[in-house]
């Protein structure tokens, strides 16, 4: 039994359709949208282990993929995302398909510092952008912004 479906909002590696098919076999891609008032950033426990999360940021928006997932898919995502220690789940509004709806999103727990994501991780996210028809320039801009944050953190600016 698949169980009740719910809306899941992806902004990082879970945009990648091949990865989602393996991890969440009951997931169905619904479409794309935007999280208005949010920004894509990378945080971690060391500079070599940055992973995507979002933070509130007036005037910005994050392109996202919108999925319909089962309870079983959600349990698999909880494990992948390190819920509830590394990421927590929130209900958030997403603009997509000319309407605003609500879905579940994972946001990293507080206290993590800017960190550079490893190349393979960025490649996975980039493939997800291509899979979902999102503009890859947003991803590149987020990586540039992260590099600036890292330089400030290190006192190089």
N, CA, C and O atoms as a GROMACS GRO file, in nm:
protein
  628
    1UNK      N    1   0.084  -0.119   0.000
    1UNK     CA    2   0.000   0.000   0.000
    1UNK      C    3   0.088   0.124   0.000
    1UNK      O    4   0.179   0.136   0.083
    2UNK      N    5   0.062   0.215  -0.092
    2UNK     CA    6   0.148   0.333  -0.109
    2UNK      C    7   0.123   0.438  -0.002
    2UNK      O    8   0.216   0.509   0.035
    3UNK      N    9   0.002   0.451   0.050
    3UNK     CA   10  -0.026   0.552   0.150
    3UNK      C   11  -0.061   0.685   0.088
    3UNK      O   12  -0.057   0.702  -0.034
    4UNK      N   13  -0.095   0.778   0.176
    4UNK     CA   14  -0.136   0.912   0.134
    4UNK      C   15  -0.019   0.987   0.069
    4UNK      O   16   0.094   0.983   0.118
    5UNK      N   17  -0.048   1.054  -0.041
    5UNK     CA   18   0.055   1.134  -0.109
    5UNK      C   19   0.063   1.273  -0.046
    5UNK      O   20  -0.035   1.324   0.008
    6UNK      N   21   0.182   1.332  -0.053
    6UNK     CA   22   0.198   1.470  -0.008
    6UNK      C   23   0.293   1.541  -0.102
    6UNK      O   24   0.366   1.478  -0.178
    7UNK      N   25   0.292   1.673  -0.095
    7UNK     CA   26   0.375   1.755  -0.183
    7UNK      C   27   0.511   1.778  -0.117
    7UNK      O   28   0.520   1.820  -0.002
    8UNK      N   29   0.616   1.750  -0.192
    8UNK     CA   30   0.754   1.770  -0.147
    8UNK      C   31   0.820   1.869  -0.242
    8UNK      O   32   0.807   1.859  -0.364
    9UNK      N   33   0.891   1.966  -0.184
    9UNK     CA   34   0.957   2.072  -0.260
    9UNK      C   35   1.108   2.049  -0.254
    9UNK      O   36   1.167   2.047  -0.146
   10UNK      N   37   1.170   2.030  -0.370
   10UNK     CA   38   1.315   2.004  -0.379
   10UNK      C   39   1.387   2.123  -0.440
   10UNK      O   40   1.338   2.184  -0.535
   11UNK      N   41   1.504   2.157  -0.385
   11UNK     CA   42   1.584   2.268  -0.438
   11UNK      C   43   1.729   2.228  -0.462
   11UNK      O   44   1.804   2.306  -0.520
   12UNK      N   45   1.771   2.109  -0.420
   12UNK     CA   46   1.910   2.067  -0.432
   12UNK      C   47   1.922   1.938  -0.509
   12UNK      O   48   1.869   1.926  -0.620
   13UNK      N   49   1.992   1.841  -0.452
   13UNK     CA   50   2.019   1.717  -0.524
   13UNK      C   51   1.892   1.636  -0.556
   13UNK      O   52   1.893   1.554  -0.647
   14UNK      N   53   1.784   1.659  -0.483
   14UNK     CA   54   1.661   1.586  -0.510
   14UNK      C   55   1.582   1.643  -0.629
   14UNK      O   56   1.470   1.600  -0.656
   15UNK      N   57   1.641   1.738  -0.698
   15UNK     CA   58   1.587   1.777  -0.829
   15UNK      C   59   1.624   1.672  -0.933
   15UNK      O   60   1.558   1.660  -1.036
   16UNK      N   61   1.730   1.598  -0.906
   16UNK     CA   62   1.782   1.498  -1.000
   16UNK      C   63   1.684   1.380  -1.009
   16UNK      O   64   1.664   1.307  -0.912
   17UNK      N   65   1.624   1.364  -1.126
   17UNK     CA   66   1.517   1.264  -1.142
   17UNK      C   67   1.568   1.121  -1.129
   17UNK      O   68   1.497   1.036  -1.076
   18UNK      N   69   1.688   1.094  -1.175
   18UNK     CA   70   1.742   0.958  -1.160
   18UNK      C   71   1.765   0.924  -1.013
   18UNK      O   72   1.732   0.815  -0.968
   19UNK      N   73   1.821   1.019  -0.939
   19UNK     CA   74   1.843   0.999  -0.797
   19UNK      C   75   1.711   0.978  -0.724
   19UNK      O   76   1.700   0.889  -0.640
   20UNK      N   77   1.611   1.059  -0.756
   20UNK     CA   78   1.480   1.045  -0.690
   20UNK      C   79   1.414   0.912  -0.724
   20UNK      O   80   1.349   0.852  -0.638
   21UNK      N   81   1.429   0.865  -0.847
   21UNK     CA   82   1.368   0.738  -0.887
   21UNK      C   83   1.425   0.622  -0.805
   21UNK      O   84   1.352   0.530  -0.768
   22UNK      N   85   1.555   0.627  -0.777
   22UNK     CA   86   1.617   0.523  -0.698
   22UNK      C   87   1.581   0.531  -0.551
   22UNK      O   88   1.561   0.428  -0.486
   23UNK      N   89   1.574   0.651  -0.498
   23UNK     CA   90   1.549   0.670  -0.356
   23UNK      C   91   1.400   0.665  -0.322
   23UNK      O   92   1.362   0.611  -0.219
   24UNK      N   93   1.319   0.720  -0.410
   24UNK     CA   94   1.176   0.735  -0.382
   24UNK      C   95   1.094   0.682  -0.500
   24UNK      O   96   1.045   0.761  -0.581
   25UNK      N   97   1.079   0.551  -0.511
   25UNK     CA   98   1.013   0.492  -0.628
   25UNK      C   99   0.867   0.532  -0.645
   25UNK      O  100   0.813   0.521  -0.756
   26UNK      N  101   0.802   0.578  -0.538
   26UNK     CA  102   0.662   0.620  -0.550
   26UNK      C  103   0.646   0.767  -0.585
   26UNK      O  104   0.534   0.814  -0.604
   27UNK      N  105   0.758   0.840  -0.594
   27UNK     CA  106   0.751   0.984  -0.621
   27UNK      C  107   0.712   1.011  -0.766
   27UNK      O  108   0.751   0.938  -0.857
   28UNK      N  109   0.635   1.116  -0.784
   28UNK     CA  110   0.595   1.160  -0.917
   28UNK      C  111   0.626   1.308  -0.930
   28UNK      O  112   0.585   1.388  -0.845
   29UNK      N  113   0.699   1.346  -1.035
   29UNK     CA  114   0.734   1.486  -1.058
   29UNK      C  115   0.608   1.560  -1.104
   29UNK      O  116   0.543   1.520  -1.200
   30UNK      N  117   0.575   1.668  -1.035
   30UNK     CA  118   0.455   1.746  -1.066
   30UNK      C  119   0.488   1.864  -1.156
   30UNK      O  120   0.414   1.893  -1.251
   31UNK      N  121   0.599   1.933  -1.127
   31UNK     CA  122   0.635   2.052  -1.205
   31UNK      C  123   0.738   2.134  -1.130
   31UNK      O  124   0.806   2.085  -1.040
   32UNK      N  125   0.749   2.259  -1.170
   32UNK     CA  126   0.847   2.349  -1.110
   32UNK      C  127   0.778   2.470  -1.050
   32UNK      O  128   0.660   2.496  -1.077
   33UNK      N  129   0.852   2.542  -0.971
   33UNK     CA  130   0.799   2.664  -0.909
   33UNK      C  131   0.910   2.743  -0.845
   33UNK      O  132   1.028   2.722  -0.874
   34UNK      N  133   0.871   2.835  -0.758
   34UNK     CA  134   0.966   2.923  -0.689
   34UNK      C  135   0.927   2.938  -0.544
   34UNK      O  136   0.809   2.941  -0.509
   35UNK      N  137   1.028   2.948  -0.460
   35UNK     CA  138   1.009   2.986  -0.320
   35UNK      C  139   1.047   3.132  -0.310
   35UNK      O  140   1.165   3.166  -0.308
   36UNK      N  141   0.948   3.219  -0.305
   36UNK     CA  142   0.973   3.364  -0.298
   36UNK      C  143   1.019   3.401  -0.157
   36UNK      O  144   0.964   3.353  -0.058
   37UNK      N  145   1.121   3.486  -0.151
   37UNK     CA  146   1.172   3.530  -0.022
   37UNK      C  147   1.273   3.433   0.039
   37UNK      O  148   1.301   3.439   0.159
   38UNK      N  149   1.328   3.344  -0.044
   38UNK     CA  150   1.427   3.246   0.001
   38UNK      C  151   1.548   3.251  -0.091
   38UNK      O  152   1.541   3.300  -0.204
   39UNK      N  153   1.661   3.197  -0.041
   39UNK     CA  154   1.786   3.196  -0.116
   39UNK      C  155   1.856   3.061  -0.096
   39UNK      O  156   1.855   3.006   0.014
   40UNK      N  157   1.915   3.009  -0.203
   40UNK     CA  158   1.991   2.884  -0.198
   40UNK      C  159   2.131   2.912  -0.146
   40UNK      O  160   2.202   2.998  -0.198
   41UNK      N  161   2.172   2.837  -0.040
   41UNK     CA  162   2.305   2.851   0.018
   41UNK      C  163   2.361   2.712   0.046
   41UNK      O  164   2.291   2.612   0.033
   42UNK      N  165   2.488   2.707   0.085
   42UNK     CA  166   2.556   2.580   0.113
   42UNK      C  167   2.618   2.589   0.251
   42UNK      O  168   2.691   2.683   0.283
   43UNK      N  169   2.589   2.490   0.333
   43UNK     CA  170   2.637   2.487   0.470
   43UNK      C  171   2.691   2.349   0.501
   43UNK      O  172   2.657   2.251   0.436
   44UNK      N  173   2.776   2.343   0.604
   44UNK     CA  174   2.830   2.214   0.642
   44UNK      C  175   2.913   2.221   0.768
   44UNK      O  176   2.919   2.325   0.834
   45UNK      N  177   2.975   2.110   0.799
   45UNK     CA  178   3.058   2.102   0.918
   45UNK      C  179   3.205   2.127   0.885
   45UNK      O  180   3.286   2.150   0.974
   46UNK      N  181   3.239   2.124   0.757
   46UNK     CA  182   3.374   2.159   0.713
   46UNK      C  183   3.364   2.218   0.573
   46UNK      O  184   3.261   2.205   0.507
   47UNK      N  185   3.469   2.281   0.529
   47UNK     CA  186   3.466   2.344   0.396
   47UNK      C  187   3.453   2.243   0.284
   47UNK      O  188   3.413   2.280   0.174
   48UNK      N  189   3.484   2.118   0.308
   48UNK     CA  190   3.476   2.016   0.204
   48UNK      C  191   3.340   1.946   0.199
   48UNK      O  192   3.319   1.862   0.112
   49UNK      N  193   3.249   1.979   0.288
   49UNK     CA  194   3.125   1.904   0.297
   49UNK      C  195   3.001   1.993   0.291
   49UNK      O  196   2.904   1.969   0.363
   50UNK      N  197   3.003   2.094   0.208
   50UNK     CA  198   2.887   2.181   0.197
   50UNK      C  199   2.772   2.112   0.124
   50UNK      O  200   2.793   2.045   0.023
   51UNK      N  201   2.652   2.129   0.176
   51UNK     CA  202   2.532   2.079   0.111
   51UNK      C  203   2.430   2.191   0.106
   51UNK      O  204   2.437   2.287   0.183
   52UNK      N  205   2.336   2.178   0.014
   52UNK     CA  206   2.239   2.284  -0.010
   52UNK      C  207   2.137   2.295   0.102
   52UNK      O  208   2.094   2.196   0.162
   53UNK      N  209   2.100   2.418   0.129
   53UNK     CA  210   1.987   2.450   0.216
   53UNK      C  211   1.933   2.584   0.168
   53UNK      O  212   1.987   2.644   0.075
   54UNK      N  213   1.829   2.630   0.231
   54UNK     CA  214   1.774   2.760   0.195
   54UNK      C  215   1.765   2.846   0.320
   54UNK      O  216   1.752   2.797   0.432
   55UNK      N  217   1.772   2.978   0.297
   55UNK     CA  218   1.754   3.074   0.406
   55UNK      C  219   1.663   3.184   0.356
   55UNK      O  220   1.654   3.209   0.236
   56UNK      N  221   1.596   3.248   0.449
   56UNK     CA  222   1.507   3.357   0.410
   56UNK      C  223   1.590   3.475   0.361
   56UNK      O  224   1.693   3.508   0.420
   57UNK      N  225   1.544   3.537   0.252
   57UNK     CA  226   1.615   3.650   0.192
   57UNK      C  227   1.515   3.732   0.112
   57UNK      O  228   1.468   3.689   0.006
   58UNK      N  229   1.484   3.850   0.162
   58UNK     CA  230   1.391   3.936   0.090
   58UNK      C  231   1.442   3.965  -0.050
   58UNK      O  232   1.561   3.988  -0.071
   59UNK      N  233   1.352   3.963  -0.145
   59UNK     CA  234   1.385   3.998  -0.283
   59UNK      C  235   1.446   3.886  -0.364
   59UNK      O  236   1.475   3.905  -0.482
   60UNK      N  237   1.467   3.772  -0.305
   60UNK     CA  238   1.525   3.659  -0.379
   60UNK      C  239   1.419   3.551  -0.394
   60UNK      O  240   1.314   3.556  -0.331
   61UNK      N  241   1.448   3.454  -0.475
   61UNK     CA  242   1.360   3.338  -0.488
   61UNK      C  243   1.443   3.219  -0.535
   61UNK      O  244   1.542   3.235  -0.606
   62UNK      N  245   1.400   3.100  -0.495
   62UNK     CA  246   1.472   2.977  -0.527
   62UNK      C  247   1.387   2.895  -0.623
   62UNK      O  248   1.272   2.865  -0.591
   63UNK      N  249   1.441   2.857  -0.740
   63UNK     CA  250   1.368   2.767  -0.828
   63UNK      C  251   1.365   2.627  -0.767
   63UNK      O  252   1.464   2.581  -0.711
   64UNK      N  253   1.251   2.560  -0.779
   64UNK     CA  254   1.234   2.430  -0.716
   64UNK      C  255   1.163   2.332  -0.807
   64UNK      O  256   1.096   2.370  -0.903
   65UNK      N  257   1.179   2.205  -0.774
   65UNK     CA  258   1.100   2.099  -0.833
   65UNK      C  259   0.995   2.057  -0.733
   65UNK      O  260   1.021   2.053  -0.613
   66UNK      N  261   0.876   2.026  -0.782
   66UNK     CA  262   0.766   1.989  -0.694
   66UNK      C  263   0.731   1.843  -0.723
   66UNK      O  264   0.707   1.805  -0.838
   67UNK      N  265   0.730   1.763  -0.617
   67UNK     CA  266   0.706   1.619  -0.627
   67UNK      C  267   0.584   1.579  -0.546
   67UNK      O  268   0.553   1.641  -0.444
   68UNK      N  269   0.518   1.477  -0.589
   68UNK     CA  270   0.417   1.408  -0.509
   68UNK      C  271   0.486   1.283  -0.456
   68UNK      O  272   0.537   1.202  -0.534
   69UNK      N  273   0.488   1.267  -0.324
   69UNK     CA  274   0.558   1.153  -0.264
   69UNK      C  275   0.466   1.074  -0.171
   69UNK      O  276   0.365   1.125  -0.122
   70UNK      N  277   0.502   0.950  -0.149
   70UNK     CA  278   0.429   0.864  -0.055
   70UNK      C  279   0.494   0.874   0.083
   70UNK      O  280   0.601   0.934   0.097
   71UNK      N  281   0.430   0.816   0.183
   71UNK     CA  282   0.488   0.812   0.318
   71UNK      C  283   0.620   0.735   0.317
   71UNK      O  284   0.714   0.772   0.386
   72UNK      N  285   0.626   0.629   0.239
   72UNK     CA  286   0.748   0.549   0.227
   72UNK      C  287   0.860   0.633   0.165
   72UNK      O  288   0.975   0.626   0.209
   73UNK      N  289   0.827   0.712   0.063
   73UNK     CA  290   0.925   0.802   0.002
   73UNK      C  291   0.975   0.903   0.105
   73UNK      O  292   1.094   0.932   0.113
   74UNK      N  293   0.883   0.955   0.184
   74UNK     CA  294   0.921   1.054   0.285
   74UNK      C  295   1.015   0.993   0.388
   74UNK      O  296   1.110   1.059   0.430
   75UNK      N  297   0.992   0.871   0.429
   75UNK     CA  298   1.084   0.804   0.523
   75UNK      C  299   1.223   0.791   0.461
   75UNK      O  300   1.324   0.811   0.529
   76UNK      N  301   1.229   0.757   0.332
   76UNK     CA  302   1.359   0.747   0.263
   76UNK      C  303   1.427   0.884   0.258
   76UNK      O  304   1.548   0.893   0.277
   77UNK      N  305   1.351   0.988   0.232
   77UNK     CA  306   1.407   1.124   0.230
   77UNK      C  307   1.455   1.165   0.369
   77UNK      O  308   1.559   1.229   0.382
   78UNK      N  309   1.379   1.128   0.473
   78UNK     CA  310   1.420   1.160   0.610
   78UNK      C  311   1.559   1.104   0.639
   78UNK      O  312   1.643   1.171   0.698
   79UNK      N  313   1.583   0.980   0.596
   79UNK     CA  314   1.713   0.918   0.618
   79UNK      C  315   1.820   0.991   0.537
   79UNK      O  316   1.926   1.024   0.591
   80UNK      N  317   1.793   1.015   0.409
   80UNK     CA  318   1.890   1.084   0.323
   80UNK      C  319   1.926   1.223   0.376
   80UNK      O  320   2.042   1.263   0.373
   81UNK      N  321   1.826   1.295   0.426
   81UNK     CA  322   1.847   1.433   0.471
   81UNK      C  323   1.898   1.443   0.615
   81UNK      O  324   1.924   1.553   0.663
   82UNK      N  325   1.912   1.330   0.684
   82UNK     CA  326   1.958   1.335   0.822
   82UNK      C  327   1.857   1.399   0.916
   82UNK      O  328   1.894   1.466   1.013
   83UNK      N  329   1.730   1.378   0.887
   83UNK     CA  330   1.622   1.433   0.970
   83UNK      C  331   1.614   1.356   1.100
   83UNK      O  332   1.620   1.233   1.097
   84UNK      N  333   1.600   1.420   1.214
   84UNK     CA  334   1.579   1.563   1.238
   84UNK      C  335   1.705   1.637   1.282
   84UNK      O  336   1.697   1.752   1.324
   85UNK      N  337   1.822   1.572   1.274
   85UNK     CA  338   1.944   1.634   1.327
   85UNK      C  339   2.010   1.733   1.230
   85UNK      O  340   2.048   1.842   1.271
   86UNK      N  341   2.025   1.695   1.103
   86UNK     CA  342   2.087   1.785   1.007
   86UNK      C  343   1.985   1.875   0.939
   86UNK      O  344   2.010   1.994   0.918
   87UNK      N  345   1.870   1.820   0.905
   87UNK     CA  346   1.762   1.896   0.843
   87UNK      C  347   1.634   1.877   0.923
   87UNK      O  348   1.612   1.772   0.984
   88UNK      N  349   1.551   1.980   0.921
   88UNK     CA  350   1.416   1.971   0.977
   88UNK      C  351   1.316   1.993   0.865
   88UNK      O  352   1.350   2.051   0.762
   89UNK      N  353   1.194   1.947   0.888
   89UNK     CA  354   1.089   1.961   0.787
   89UNK      C  355   0.999   2.079   0.822
   89UNK      O  356   0.965   2.102   0.938
   90UNK      N  357   0.961   2.152   0.717
   90UNK     CA  358   0.872   2.267   0.733
   90UNK      C  359   0.767   2.264   0.623
   90UNK      O  360   0.789   2.208   0.515
   91UNK      N  361   0.652   2.325   0.651
   91UNK     CA  362   0.550   2.349   0.549
   91UNK      C  363   0.575   2.489   0.497
   91UNK      O  364   0.595   2.582   0.575
   92UNK      N  365   0.576   2.504   0.366
   92UNK     CA  366   0.612   2.633   0.306
   92UNK      C  367   0.529   2.654   0.179
   92UNK      O  368   0.486   2.557   0.115
   93UNK      N  369   0.507   2.779   0.144
   93UNK     CA  370   0.433   2.811   0.022
   93UNK      C  371   0.526   2.808  -0.098
   93UNK      O  372   0.639   2.856  -0.093
   94UNK      N  373   0.476   2.751  -0.206
   94UNK     CA  374   0.551   2.744  -0.331
   94UNK      C  375   0.462   2.798  -0.442
   94UNK      O  376   0.344   2.766  -0.449
   95UNK      N  377   0.522   2.880  -0.529
   95UNK     CA  378   0.449   2.932  -0.646
   95UNK      C  379   0.485   2.845  -0.765
   95UNK      O  380   0.601   2.835  -0.803
   96UNK      N  381   0.384   2.783  -0.824
   96UNK     CA  382   0.407   2.699  -0.940
   96UNK      C  383   0.280   2.679  -1.019
   96UNK      O  384   0.171   2.679  -0.962
   97UNK      N  385   0.292   2.662  -1.149
   97UNK     CA  386   0.177   2.638  -1.236
   97UNK      C  387   0.068   2.742  -1.214
   97UNK      O  388  -0.050   2.708  -1.207
   98UNK      N  389   0.107   2.870  -1.205
   98UNK     CA  390   0.015   2.982  -1.190
   98UNK      C  391  -0.070   2.975  -1.064
   98UNK      O  392  -0.179   3.031  -1.060
   99UNK      N  393  -0.022   2.906  -0.961
   99UNK     CA  394  -0.095   2.901  -0.834
   99UNK      C  395   0.005   2.890  -0.720
   99UNK      O  396   0.120   2.850  -0.739
  100UNK      N  397  -0.042   2.925  -0.601
  100UNK     CA  398   0.039   2.910  -0.481
  100UNK      C  399  -0.018   2.794  -0.402
  100UNK      O  400  -0.138   2.790  -0.374
  101UNK      N  401   0.069   2.701  -0.366
  101UNK     CA  402   0.025   2.587  -0.285
  101UNK      C  403   0.126   2.569  -0.172
  101UNK      O  404   0.221   2.646  -0.160
  102UNK      N  405   0.103   2.469  -0.091
  102UNK     CA  406   0.191   2.444   0.022
  102UNK      C  407   0.251   2.305   0.009
  102UNK      O  408   0.187   2.212  -0.038
  103UNK      N  409   0.376   2.293   0.053
  103UNK     CA  410   0.441   2.164   0.049
  103UNK      C  411   0.543   2.152   0.161
  103UNK      O  412   0.567   2.248   0.235
  104UNK      N  413   0.602   2.035   0.172
  104UNK     CA  414   0.703   2.007   0.273
  104UNK      C  415   0.841   2.030   0.212
  104UNK      O  416   0.868   1.992   0.098
  105UNK      N  417   0.927   2.092   0.291
  105UNK     CA  418   1.064   2.119   0.249
  105UNK      C  419   1.157   2.090   0.366
  105UNK      O  420   1.120   2.106   0.482
  106UNK      N  421   1.279   2.047   0.334
  106UNK     CA  422   1.382   2.026   0.435
  106UNK      C  423   1.470   2.151   0.440
  106UNK      O  424   1.515   2.201   0.337
  107UNK      N  425   1.494   2.202   0.562
  107UNK     CA  426   1.583   2.316   0.582
  107UNK      C  427   1.684   2.276   0.690
  107UNK      O  428   1.647   2.220   0.793
  108UNK      N  429   1.811   2.306   0.665
  108UNK     CA  430   1.918   2.267   0.756
  108UNK      C  431   1.899   2.330   0.894
  108UNK      O  432   1.852   2.443   0.906
  109UNK      N  433   1.935   2.256   0.995
  109UNK     CA  434   1.927   2.306   1.132
  109UNK      C  435   2.025   2.423   1.150
  109UNK      O  436   2.125   2.432   1.078
  110UNK      N  437   1.998   2.512   1.246
  110UNK     CA  438   2.084   2.629   1.266
  110UNK      C  439   2.225   2.589   1.311
  110UNK      O  440   2.248   2.480   1.362
  111UNK      N  441   2.319   2.683   1.290
  111UNK     CA  442   2.453   2.668   1.343
  111UNK      C  443   2.558   2.618   1.246
  111UNK      O  444   2.675   2.608   1.282
  112UNK      N  445   2.519   2.585   1.124
  112UNK     CA  446   2.616   2.536   1.026
  112UNK      C  447   2.676   2.654   0.950
  112UNK      O  448   2.606   2.751   0.918
  113UNK      N  449   2.803   2.645   0.922
  113UNK     CA  450   2.876   2.755   0.857
  113UNK      C  451   2.880   2.736   0.706
  113UNK      O  452   2.862   2.625   0.656
  114UNK      N  453   2.903   2.845   0.633
  114UNK     CA  454   2.922   2.831   0.487
  114UNK      C  455   3.032   2.729   0.459
  114UNK      O  456   3.135   2.727   0.526
  115UNK      N  457   3.008   2.645   0.359
  115UNK     CA  458   3.103   2.541   0.322
  115UNK      C  459   3.090   2.513   0.173
  115UNK      O  460   2.981   2.519   0.117
  116UNK      N  461   3.201   2.483   0.110
  116UNK     CA  462   3.201   2.455  -0.034
  116UNK      C  463   3.147   2.314  -0.060
  116UNK      O  464   3.192   2.218   0.001
  117UNK      N  465   3.052   2.303  -0.151
  117UNK     CA  466   3.004   2.170  -0.189
  117UNK      C  467   3.107   2.100  -0.278
  117UNK      O  468   3.180   2.167  -0.351
  118UNK      N  469   3.113   1.966  -0.271
  118UNK     CA  470   3.208   1.895  -0.356
  118UNK      C  471   3.152   1.885  -0.498
  118UNK      O  472   3.031   1.892  -0.519
  119UNK      N  473   3.242   1.870  -0.595
  119UNK     CA  474   3.205   1.875  -0.737
  119UNK      C  475   3.096   1.776  -0.775
  119UNK      O  476   3.003   1.813  -0.846
  120UNK      N  477   3.105   1.652  -0.730
  120UNK     CA  478   3.005   1.552  -0.766
  120UNK      C  479   2.866   1.591  -0.718
  120UNK      O  480   2.767   1.563  -0.786
  121UNK      N  481   2.858   1.654  -0.604
  121UNK     CA  482   2.730   1.701  -0.550
  121UNK      C  483   2.673   1.812  -0.638
  121UNK      O  484   2.554   1.811  -0.671
  122UNK      N  485   2.758   1.906  -0.676
  122UNK     CA  486   2.714   2.015  -0.764
  122UNK      C  487   2.668   1.958  -0.899
  122UNK      O  488   2.569   2.003  -0.956
  123UNK      N  489   2.740   1.860  -0.949
  123UNK     CA  490   2.701   1.795  -1.076
  123UNK      C  491   2.563   1.732  -1.065
  123UNK      O  492   2.483   1.740  -1.158
  124UNK      N  493   2.534   1.670  -0.952
  124UNK     CA  494   2.403   1.608  -0.929
  124UNK      C  495   2.293   1.714  -0.929
  124UNK      O  496   2.187   1.694  -0.989
  125UNK      N  497   2.319   1.825  -0.861
  125UNK     CA  498   2.221   1.934  -0.859
  125UNK      C  499   2.203   1.991  -0.999
  125UNK      O  500   2.090   2.014  -1.044
  126UNK      N  501   2.314   2.015  -1.069
  126UNK     CA  502   2.305   2.071  -1.205
  126UNK      C  503   2.223   1.980  -1.296
  126UNK      O  504   2.140   2.028  -1.374
  127UNK      N  505   2.245   1.849  -1.287
  127UNK     CA  506   2.165   1.756  -1.367
  127UNK      C  507   2.017   1.769  -1.331
  127UNK      O  508   1.930   1.761  -1.418
  128UNK      N  509   1.990   1.788  -1.203
  128UNK     CA  510   1.852   1.810  -1.160
  128UNK      C  511   1.792   1.935  -1.220
  128UNK      O  512   1.676   1.935  -1.260
  129UNK      N  513   1.870   2.042  -1.228
  129UNK     CA  514   1.822   2.165  -1.294
  129UNK      C  515   1.786   2.134  -1.439
  129UNK      O  516   1.683   2.178  -1.489
  130UNK      N  517   1.873   2.060  -1.507
  130UNK     CA  518   1.845   2.024  -1.646
  130UNK      C  519   1.723   1.933  -1.655
  130UNK      O  520   1.638   1.953  -1.742
  131UNK      N  521   1.713   1.833  -1.567
  131UNK     CA  522   1.599   1.741  -1.566
  131UNK      C  523   1.467   1.815  -1.552
  131UNK      O  524   1.367   1.778  -1.614
  132UNK      N  525   1.467   1.919  -1.470
  132UNK     CA  526   1.343   1.991  -1.438
  132UNK      C  527   1.319   2.113  -1.526
  132UNK      O  528   1.216   2.179  -1.515
  133UNK      N  529   1.415   2.142  -1.614
  133UNK     CA  530   1.400   2.258  -1.702
  133UNK      C  531   1.420   2.391  -1.630
  133UNK      O  532   1.361   2.492  -1.669
  134UNK      N  533   1.502   2.391  -1.525
  134UNK     CA  534   1.530   2.513  -1.451
  134UNK      C  535   1.651   2.584  -1.510
  134UNK      O  536   1.734   2.522  -1.576
  135UNK      N  537   1.661   2.714  -1.485
  135UNK     CA  538   1.771   2.795  -1.536
  135UNK      C  539   1.896   2.771  -1.452
  135UNK      O  540   1.900   2.809  -1.334
  136UNK      N  541   1.998   2.709  -1.511
  136UNK     CA  542   2.121   2.678  -1.442
  136UNK      C  543   2.198   2.800  -1.394
  136UNK      O  544   2.287   2.787  -1.310
  137UNK      N  545   2.165   2.917  -1.447
  137UNK     CA  546   2.235   3.038  -1.402
  137UNK      C  547   2.210   3.066  -1.254
  137UNK      O  548   2.297   3.119  -1.185
  138UNK      N  549   2.089   3.031  -1.205
  138UNK     CA  550   2.062   3.052  -1.063
  138UNK      C  551   2.157   2.968  -0.978
  138UNK      O  552   2.209   3.015  -0.877
  139UNK      N  553   2.179   2.844  -1.019
  139UNK     CA  554   2.270   2.756  -0.946
  139UNK      C  555   2.412   2.815  -0.947
  139UNK      O  556   2.478   2.818  -0.843
  140UNK      N  557   2.458   2.861  -1.062
  140UNK     CA  558   2.591   2.921  -1.070
  140UNK      C  559   2.601   3.045  -0.983
  140UNK      O  560   2.702   3.066  -0.917
  141UNK      N  561   2.497   3.128  -0.982
  141UNK     CA  562   2.497   3.248  -0.897
  141UNK      C  563   2.505   3.209  -0.750
  141UNK      O  564   2.573   3.276  -0.672
  142UNK      N  565   2.434   3.102  -0.710
  142UNK     CA  566   2.437   3.060  -0.570
  142UNK      C  567   2.578   3.012  -0.532
  142UNK      O  568   2.623   3.034  -0.420
  143UNK      N  569   2.646   2.946  -0.625
  143UNK     CA  570   2.782   2.899  -0.597
  143UNK      C  571   2.880   3.017  -0.586
  143UNK      O  572   2.970   3.016  -0.502
  144UNK      N  573   2.862   3.118  -0.671
  144UNK     CA  574   2.947   3.238  -0.661
  144UNK      C  575   2.924   3.310  -0.528
  144UNK      O  576   3.019   3.352  -0.462
  145UNK      N  577   2.797   3.323  -0.489
  145UNK     CA  578   2.764   3.388  -0.362
  145UNK      C  579   2.827   3.309  -0.246
  145UNK      O  580   2.879   3.369  -0.151
  146UNK      N  581   2.823   3.178  -0.253
  146UNK     CA  582   2.882   3.094  -0.149
  146UNK      C  583   3.034   3.115  -0.142
  146UNK      O  584   3.090   3.121  -0.033
  147UNK      N  585   3.098   3.125  -0.256
  147UNK     CA  586   3.242   3.149  -0.259
  147UNK      C  587   3.276   3.282  -0.191
  147UNK      O  588   3.372   3.291  -0.115
  148UNK      N  589   3.195   3.385  -0.218
  148UNK     CA  590   3.216   3.515  -0.151
  148UNK      C  591   3.200   3.500   0.000
  148UNK      O  592   3.279   3.555   0.077
  149UNK      N  593   3.097   3.426   0.045
  149UNK     CA  594   3.077   3.404   0.188
  149UNK      C  595   3.196   3.333   0.251
  149UNK      O  596   3.238   3.366   0.362
  150UNK      N  597   3.250   3.234   0.181
  150UNK     CA  598   3.367   3.161   0.230
  150UNK      C  599   3.488   3.255   0.245
  150UNK      O  600   3.562   3.246   0.343
  151UNK      N  601   3.507   3.343   0.149
  151UNK     CA  602   3.620   3.438   0.155
  151UNK      C  603   3.603   3.533   0.273
  151UNK      O  604   3.701   3.563   0.342
  152UNK      N  605   3.481   3.579   0.295
  152UNK     CA  606   3.456   3.667   0.411
  152UNK      C  607   3.482   3.590   0.539
  152UNK      O  608   3.544   3.642   0.632
  153UNK      N  609   3.434   3.466   0.545
  153UNK     CA  610   3.453   3.382   0.665
  153UNK      C  611   3.600   3.364   0.696
  153UNK      O  612   3.639   3.362   0.813
  154UNK      N  613   3.682   3.349   0.593
  154UNK     CA  614   3.827   3.329   0.610
  154UNK      C  615   3.904   3.461   0.627
  154UNK      O  616   4.024   3.460   0.652
  155UNK      N  617   3.833   3.574   0.614
  155UNK     CA  618   3.898   3.705   0.626
  155UNK      C  619   3.976   3.745   0.503
  155UNK      O  620   4.068   3.826   0.512
  156UNK      N  621   3.941   3.689   0.387
  156UNK     CA  622   4.012   3.719   0.263
  156UNK      C  623   3.954   3.840   0.192
  156UNK      O  624   4.008   3.884   0.090
  157UNK      N  625   3.846   3.894   0.244
  157UNK     CA  626   3.783   4.012   0.178
  157UNK      C  627   3.788   4.128   0.272
  157UNK      O  628   3.741   4.237   0.238
   0.00000   0.00000   0.00000
